[in-house]
Amino acid sequence: MFAIAAGFTGVTGVADAAGSALPVSVVTASGDDGNVPGNTLDGNLSTRWSDEGDGVWIRYDLGSTVTVGSVSLAWHQGDIRRFTFDVQVSGTGSSWTTVLSGARSSGSSTSLEN
C-alpha cells in the first residue's frame, strides 16, 4: 500500500522499478468534495479526486507487497499552482513509513509528473 498525504488532485500512475504499471486493487481517501478517489484511476486527466484541509490523504492498495519504483501525479491547475505532498508506504495499512517528505509539484504543468 502507499498513500499520498496532500490535497492531491489528478491521476496517478504507479510503476515498479522497471517502469511497468502496477495494478491498484482498492483506492480510498480521507474524504472528497464530489470528486471521488476512483477518478484517479480512470486515466482521464479531466477528472480528479479532491479533498480539503491539512492531513487529507489518498491511499492505494496494490493487493500484495511490491516494490514501487515511481509514482506519477497530475495536479488540477498544476500549471498555475505548486503543491506540497508526502508519499508513505505500508505493508500492513496500519503502520506507515514516509519515503518522500515535502515534495513539490513543478507548478508549471497539468500533465503527469514523476
Secondary structure, 3 states (H helix, E strand, C coil): CEEEECCCCCCEEEECCCCCECCCCEEEECCCCCCCHHHHHCCCCCCCCCCCCCCCEEEEECCCCCCCCEEEECCCCCCCCCCEEEEEECCCCCCCEEEEEEEECCCCCCCCEC
